[in-house]
């Protein structure tokens, strides 16, 4: 059996078990926080999400928002 006969079926991982990423990039489980300056301090009791404009207006409290259906997304974020 030759060295390169075996195929690795792990998405995003190369033959040597390293992440398949361009030079200078790294994999992370954290969501990037891209803000300038301090974020306002808001308690869960004060927090609301409001959607309005050319849609049916909606508003959720933190508890209402957390009860909505949730899903997991794996994606690449690239800054150029």
N, CA, C and O atoms as CSV, one atom per row, in Angstrom:
chain,resi,resn,atom,element,x,y,z
A,1,UNK,N,N,0.856,-1.178,0.000
A,1,UNK,CA,C,0.000,0.000,0.000
A,1,UNK,C,C,0.899,1.237,0.000
A,1,UNK,O,O,1.796,1.363,0.834
A,2,UNK,N,N,0.650,2.143,-0.939
A,2,UNK,CA,C,1.424,3.378,-1.047
A,2,UNK,C,C,0.988,4.376,0.019
A,2,UNK,O,O,-0.101,4.267,0.583
A,3,UNK,N,N,1.840,5.334,0.281
A,3,UNK,CA,C,1.583,6.333,1.309
A,3,UNK,C,C,0.296,7.104,1.064
A,3,UNK,O,O,-0.414,7.415,2.021
A,4,UNK,N,N,-0.032,7.426,-0.187
A,4,UNK,CA,C,-1.181,8.279,-0.485
A,4,UNK,C,C,-2.406,7.511,-0.973
A,4,UNK,O,O,-3.309,8.111,-1.555
A,5,UNK,N,N,-2.457,6.208,-0.752
A,5,UNK,CA,C,-3.626,5.421,-1.151
A,5,UNK,C,C,-4.817,5.637,-0.225
A,5,UNK,O,O,-5.963,5.526,-0.658
A,6,UNK,N,N,-4.565,5.938,1.016
A,6,UNK,CA,C,-5.641,6.048,2.001
A,6,UNK,C,C,-6.250,7.448,1.959
A,6,UNK,O,O,-5.536,8.448,2.035
A,7,UNK,N,N,-7.562,7.509,1.837
A,7,UNK,CA,C,-8.279,8.789,1.821
A,7,UNK,C,C,-8.861,9.039,3.206
A,7,UNK,O,O,-9.452,8.143,3.807
A,8,UNK,N,N,-8.694,10.252,3.707
A,8,UNK,CA,C,-9.274,10.627,4.993
A,8,UNK,C,C,-10.616,11.288,4.723
A,8,UNK,O,O,-10.687,12.252,3.962
A,9,UNK,N,N,-11.672,10.786,5.332
A,9,UNK,CA,C,-13.024,11.301,5.108
A,9,UNK,C,C,-13.479,12.222,6.235
A,9,UNK,O,O,-14.611,12.113,6.706
A,10,UNK,N,N,-12.616,13.116,6.664
A,10,UNK,CA,C,-12.971,14.081,7.699
A,10,UNK,C,C,-12.989,15.457,7.048
A,10,UNK,O,O,-11.937,15.961,6.656
A,11,UNK,N,N,-14.173,16.081,6.924
A,11,UNK,CA,C,-14.235,17.394,6.285
A,11,UNK,C,C,-13.358,18.419,7.000
A,11,UNK,O,O,-13.355,18.493,8.229
A,12,UNK,N,N,-12.620,19.205,6.229
A,12,UNK,CA,C,-11.807,20.274,6.792
A,12,UNK,C,C,-10.497,19.826,7.408
A,12,UNK,O,O,-9.811,20.625,8.046
A,13,UNK,N,N,-10.127,18.532,7.223
A,13,UNK,CA,C,-8.881,18.018,7.785
A,13,UNK,C,C,-8.064,17.418,6.650
A,13,UNK,O,O,-8.592,16.675,5.823
A,14,UNK,N,N,-6.758,17.746,6.610
A,14,UNK,CA,C,-5.919,17.227,5.538
A,14,UNK,C,C,-5.392,15.828,5.870
A,14,UNK,O,O,-5.754,15.246,6.893
A,15,UNK,N,N,-4.547,15.306,5.009
A,15,UNK,CA,C,-4.014,13.947,5.140
A,15,UNK,C,C,-3.290,13.731,6.468
A,15,UNK,O,O,-3.294,12.623,7.005
A,16,UNK,N,N,-2.676,14.776,6.992
A,16,UNK,CA,C,-1.883,14.651,8.211
A,16,UNK,C,C,-2.682,14.960,9.473
A,16,UNK,O,O,-2.106,15.053,10.556
A,17,UNK,N,N,-4.011,15.121,9.349
A,17,UNK,CA,C,-4.852,15.383,10.502
A,17,UNK,C,C,-4.854,16.833,10.951
A,17,UNK,O,O,-5.364,17.151,12.026
A,18,UNK,N,N,-4.289,17.714,10.140
A,18,UNK,CA,C,-4.249,19.145,10.465
A,18,UNK,C,C,-5.435,19.844,9.802
A,18,UNK,O,O,-5.924,19.375,8.774
A,19,UNK,N,N,-5.913,20.967,10.377
A,19,UNK,CA,C,-7.014,21.710,9.742
A,19,UNK,C,C,-6.632,22.180,8.347
A,19,UNK,O,O,-5.501,22.613,8.122
A,20,UNK,N,N,-7.558,22.097,7.422
A,20,UNK,CA,C,-7.365,22.523,6.040
A,20,UNK,C,C,-7.638,24.019,5.940
A,20,UNK,O,O,-8.705,24.415,5.470
A,21,UNK,N,N,-6.714,24.846,6.365
A,21,UNK,CA,C,-6.925,26.290,6.404
A,21,UNK,C,C,-5.811,27.012,5.663
A,21,UNK,O,O,-4.671,26.548,5.641
A,22,UNK,N,N,-6.140,28.147,5.054
A,22,UNK,CA,C,-5.093,28.950,4.419
A,22,UNK,C,C,-4.090,29.455,5.457
A,22,UNK,O,O,-4.408,29.563,6.642
A,23,UNK,N,N,-2.882,29.760,4.997
A,23,UNK,CA,C,-1.834,30.268,5.872
A,23,UNK,C,C,-2.315,31.521,6.603
A,23,UNK,O,O,-2.915,32.407,5.994
A,24,UNK,N,N,-2.054,31.594,7.893
A,24,UNK,CA,C,-2.424,32.753,8.689
A,24,UNK,C,C,-3.813,32.678,9.290
A,24,UNK,O,O,-4.185,33.549,10.076
A,25,UNK,N,N,-4.601,31.648,8.940
A,25,UNK,CA,C,-5.935,31.490,9.514
A,25,UNK,C,C,-5.914,30.344,10.517
A,25,UNK,O,O,-5.029,29.489,10.478
A,26,UNK,N,N,-6.888,30.335,11.409
A,26,UNK,CA,C,-6.961,29.272,12.401
A,26,UNK,C,C,-8.422,28.934,12.676
A,26,UNK,O,O,-9.307,29.777,12.532
A,27,UNK,N,N,-8.656,27.695,13.070
A,27,UNK,CA,C,-10.009,27.240,13.401
A,27,UNK,C,C,-10.319,27.639,14.838
A,27,UNK,O,O,-9.439,27.619,15.698
A,28,UNK,N,N,-11.570,28.002,15.096
A,28,UNK,CA,C,-11.979,28.368,16.443
A,28,UNK,C,C,-13.417,27.930,16.665
A,28,UNK,O,O,-14.213,27.886,15.727
A,29,UNK,N,N,-13.742,27.610,17.892
A,29,UNK,CA,C,-15.113,27.281,18.265
A,29,UNK,C,C,-15.857,28.522,18.736
A,29,UNK,O,O,-17.069,28.479,18.946
A,30,UNK,N,N,-15.132,29.635,18.905
A,30,UNK,CA,C,-15.727,30.873,19.404
A,30,UNK,C,C,-16.298,31.685,18.245
A,30,UNK,O,O,-15.750,31.665,17.143
A,31,UNK,N,N,-17.380,32.390,18.487
A,31,UNK,CA,C,-17.923,33.300,17.489
A,31,UNK,C,C,-17.122,34.593,17.558
A,31,UNK,O,O,-16.924,35.133,18.646
A,32,UNK,N,N,-16.653,35.105,16.410
A,32,UNK,CA,C,-15.854,36.330,16.462
A,32,UNK,C,C,-16.685,37.537,16.893
A,32,UNK,O,O,-17.800,37.741,16.414
A,33,UNK,N,N,-16.136,38.317,17.785
A,33,UNK,CA,C,-16.779,39.556,18.223
A,33,UNK,C,C,-16.028,40.697,17.555
A,33,UNK,O,O,-14.879,40.977,17.895
A,34,UNK,N,N,-16.680,41.349,16.610
A,34,UNK,CA,C,-16.031,42.383,15.819
A,34,UNK,C,C,-16.670,43.733,16.105
A,34,UNK,O,O,-17.392,44.274,15.268
A,35,UNK,N,N,-16.408,44.272,17.277
A,35,UNK,CA,C,-16.973,45.567,17.639
A,35,UNK,C,C,-15.848,46.543,17.926
A,35,UNK,O,O,-14.719,46.147,18.217
A,36,UNK,N,N,-16.169,47.808,17.840
A,36,UNK,CA,C,-15.225,48.858,18.194
A,36,UNK,C,C,-15.763,49.552,19.435
A,36,UNK,O,O,-16.872,50.086,19.418
A,37,UNK,N,N,-15.003,49.547,20.487
A,37,UNK,CA,C,-15.452,50.192,21.714
A,37,UNK,C,C,-16.213,49.231,22.609
A,37,UNK,O,O,-16.309,48.033,22.342
A,38,UNK,N,N,-16.747,49.795,23.675
A,38,UNK,CA,C,-17.466,48.999,24.666
A,38,UNK,C,C,-18.880,48.667,24.194
A,38,UNK,O,O,-19.537,49.479,23.543
A,39,UNK,N,N,-19.329,47.480,24.528
A,39,UNK,CA,C,-20.718,47.092,24.258
A,39,UNK,C,C,-21.576,47.554,25.433
A,39,UNK,O,O,-21.125,47.509,26.577
A,40,UNK,N,N,-22.798,47.996,25.170
A,40,UNK,CA,C,-23.654,48.442,26.275
A,40,UNK,C,C,-23.976,47.282,27.221
A,40,UNK,O,O,-24.113,46.139,26.785
A,41,UNK,N,N,-24.093,47.576,28.487
A,41,UNK,CA,C,-24.458,46.578,29.500
A,41,UNK,C,C,-25.981,46.492,29.556
A,41,UNK,O,O,-26.650,47.467,29.899
A,42,UNK,N,N,-26.523,45.328,29.221
A,42,UNK,CA,C,-27.972,45.120,29.209
A,42,UNK,C,C,-28.262,43.816,29.943
A,42,UNK,O,O,-27.661,42.786,29.639
A,43,UNK,N,N,-29.163,43.853,30.893
A,43,UNK,CA,C,-29.544,42.632,31.604
A,43,UNK,C,C,-30.546,41.847,30.757
A,43,UNK,O,O,-31.142,42.390,29.827
A,44,UNK,N,N,-30.722,40.588,31.081
A,44,UNK,CA,C,-31.712,39.770,30.368
A,44,UNK,C,C,-33.122,40.308,30.565
A,44,UNK,O,O,-33.974,40.168,29.688
A,45,UNK,N,N,-33.363,40.915,31.702
A,45,UNK,CA,C,-34.693,41.480,31.974
A,45,UNK,C,C,-34.962,42.714,31.108
A,45,UNK,O,O,-36.113,42.977,30.761
A,46,UNK,N,N,-33.932,43.467,30.757
A,46,UNK,CA,C,-34.079,44.670,29.925
A,46,UNK,C,C,-34.054,44.364,28.428
A,46,UNK,O,O,-34.584,45.135,27.627
A,47,UNK,N,N,-33.442,43.243,28.051
A,47,UNK,CA,C,-33.162,42.919,26.659
A,47,UNK,C,C,-34.438,42.660,25.872
A,47,UNK,O,O,-35.333,41.964,26.351
A,48,UNK,N,N,-34.528,43.215,24.668
A,48,UNK,CA,C,-35.604,42.888,23.727
A,48,UNK,C,C,-35.025,42.852,22.324
A,48,UNK,O,O,-34.032,43.516,22.028
A,49,UNK,N,N,-35.653,42.075,21.478
A,49,UNK,CA,C,-35.325,42.045,20.055
A,49,UNK,C,C,-36.548,42.537,19.315
A,49,UNK,O,O,-37.627,41.954,19.426
A,50,UNK,N,N,-36.382,43.619,18.553
A,50,UNK,CA,C,-37.491,44.202,17.793
A,50,UNK,C,C,-37.173,44.108,16.310
A,50,UNK,O,O,-36.077,44.457,15.872
A,51,UNK,N,N,-38.145,43.634,15.547
A,51,UNK,CA,C,-38.031,43.588,14.088
A,51,UNK,C,C,-39.173,44.416,13.536
A,51,UNK,O,O,-40.335,44.193,13.876
A,52,UNK,N,N,-38.839,45.374,12.682
A,52,UNK,CA,C,-39.867,46.252,12.123
A,52,UNK,C,C,-39.402,46.721,10.747
A,52,UNK,O,O,-38.307,46.376,10.303
A,53,UNK,N,N,-40.214,47.481,10.100
A,53,UNK,CA,C,-39.895,47.983,8.764
A,53,UNK,C,C,-40.926,47.467,7.785
A,53,UNK,O,O,-42.126,47.543,8.049
A,54,UNK,N,N,-40.474,46.943,6.655
A,54,UNK,CA,C,-41.378,46.426,5.629
A,54,UNK,C,C,-41.732,44.966,5.897
A,54,UNK,O,O,-41.810,44.155,4.975
A,55,UNK,N,N,-41.941,44.647,7.152
A,55,UNK,CA,C,-42.333,43.303,7.596
A,55,UNK,C,C,-43.374,43.466,8.688
A,55,UNK,O,O,-43.596,44.575,9.173
A,56,UNK,N,N,-44.012,42.378,9.080
A,56,UNK,CA,C,-44.894,42.425,10.247
A,56,UNK,C,C,-44.015,42.633,11.481
A,56,UNK,O,O,-43.145,41.813,11.775
A,57,UNK,N,N,-44.245,43.726,12.194
A,57,UNK,CA,C,-43.418,44.043,13.363
A,57,UNK,C,C,-43.574,42.967,14.433
A,57,UNK,O,O,-44.675,42.478,14.690
A,58,UNK,N,N,-42.440,42.606,15.056
A,58,UNK,CA,C,-42.429,41.619,16.142
A,58,UNK,C,C,-41.477,42.094,17.220
A,58,UNK,O,O,-40.550,42.857,16.951
A,59,UNK,N,N,-41.711,41.637,18.443
A,59,UNK,CA,C,-40.817,41.953,19.549
A,59,UNK,C,C,-40.796,40.768,20.507
A,59,UNK,O,O,-41.838,40.192,20.817
A,60,UNK,N,N,-39.600,40.409,20.974
A,60,UNK,CA,C,-39.433,39.309,21.912
A,60,UNK,C,C,-38.645,39.764,23.128
A,60,UNK,O,O,-37.727,40.575,23.006
A,61,UNK,N,N,-38.991,39.252,24.291
A,61,UNK,CA,C,-38.146,39.389,25.478
A,61,UNK,C,C,-37.072,38.304,25.379
A,61,UNK,O,O,-37.126,37.452,24.492
A,62,UNK,N,N,-36.108,38.337,26.283
A,62,UNK,CA,C,-35.058,37.310,26.286
A,62,UNK,C,C,-35.661,35.910,26.433
A,62,UNK,O,O,-35.303,35.005,25.680
A,63,UNK,N,N,-36.563,35.725,27.384
A,63,UNK,CA,C,-37.155,34.402,27.610
A,63,UNK,C,C,-37.964,33.937,26.411
A,63,UNK,O,O,-37.901,32.762,26.049
A,64,UNK,N,N,-38.724,34.829,25.788
A,64,UNK,CA,C,-39.494,34.469,24.591
A,64,UNK,C,C,-38.557,34.090,23.446
A,64,UNK,O,O,-38.804,33.124,22.723
A,65,UNK,N,N,-37.493,34.849,23.292
A,65,UNK,CA,C,-36.526,34.584,22.227
A,65,UNK,C,C,-35.854,33.227,22.415
A,65,UNK,O,O,-35.671,32.485,21.449
A,66,UNK,N,N,-35.488,32.901,23.647
A,66,UNK,CA,C,-34.815,31.636,23.927
A,66,UNK,C,C,-35.734,30.429,23.747
A,66,UNK,O,O,-35.246,29.309,23.598
A,67,UNK,N,N,-37.048,30.629,23.758
A,67,UNK,CA,C,-38.003,29.540,23.543
A,67,UNK,C,C,-38.240,29.254,22.061
A,67,UNK,O,O,-38.864,28.249,21.719
A,68,UNK,N,N,-37.748,30.126,21.178
A,68,UNK,CA,C,-37.916,29.907,19.739
A,68,UNK,C,C,-37.080,28.709,19.301
A,68,UNK,O,O,-36.096,28.376,19.962
A,69,UNK,N,N,-37.456,28.046,18.190
A,69,UNK,CA,C,-36.663,26.923,17.693
A,69,UNK,C,C,-35.220,27.359,17.426
A,69,UNK,O,O,-34.977,28.465,16.943
A,70,UNK,N,N,-34.277,26.485,17.741
A,70,UNK,CA,C,-32.863,26.784,17.548
A,70,UNK,C,C,-32.236,25.749,16.640
A,70,UNK,O,O,-32.711,24.617,16.547
A,71,UNK,N,N,-31.162,26.145,15.970
A,71,UNK,CA,C,-30.401,25.225,15.132
A,71,UNK,C,C,-28.923,25.570,15.244
A,71,UNK,O,O,-28.560,26.631,15.750
A,72,UNK,N,N,-28.085,24.677,14.773
A,72,UNK,CA,C,-26.646,24.878,14.791
A,72,UNK,C,C,-26.160,25.066,13.367
A,72,UNK,O,O,-26.583,24.353,12.457
A,73,UNK,N,N,-25.268,26.030,13.178
A,73,UNK,CA,C,-24.716,26.328,11.860
A,73,UNK,C,C,-23.204,26.339,11.961
A,73,UNK,O,O,-22.641,26.973,12.852
A,74,UNK,N,N,-22.550,25.643,11.055
A,74,UNK,CA,C,-21.099,25.698,10.945
A,74,UNK,C,C,-20.783,26.456,9.670
A,74,UNK,O,O,-21.235,26.071,8.591
A,75,UNK,N,N,-20.006,27.541,9.781
A,75,UNK,CA,C,-19.737,28.381,8.616
A,75,UNK,C,C,-18.355,29.004,8.714
A,75,UNK,O,O,-17.767,29.087,9.792
A,76,UNK,N,N,-17.851,29.437,7.576
A,76,UNK,CA,C,-16.591,30.170,7.503
A,76,UNK,C,C,-16.875,31.659,7.483
A,76,UNK,O,O,-17.785,32.112,6.789
A,77,UNK,N,N,-16.104,32.419,8.239
A,77,UNK,CA,C,-16.168,33.877,8.210
A,77,UNK,C,C,-14.832,34.363,7.668
A,77,UNK,O,O,-13.779,34.012,8.199
A,78,UNK,N,N,-14.871,35.164,6.621
A,78,UNK,CA,C,-13.641,35.667,6.009
A,78,UNK,C,C,-13.674,37.183,5.950
A,78,UNK,O,O,-14.651,37.771,5.486
A,79,UNK,N,N,-12.628,37.804,6.412
A,79,UNK,CA,C,-12.480,39.256,6.300
A,79,UNK,C,C,-11.442,39.530,5.221
A,79,UNK,O,O,-10.351,38.961,5.235
A,80,UNK,N,N,-11.785,40.389,4.307
A,80,UNK,CA,C,-10.842,40.735,3.231
A,80,UNK,C,C,-10.621,42.222,3.183
A,80,UNK,O,O,-9.860,42.706,2.345
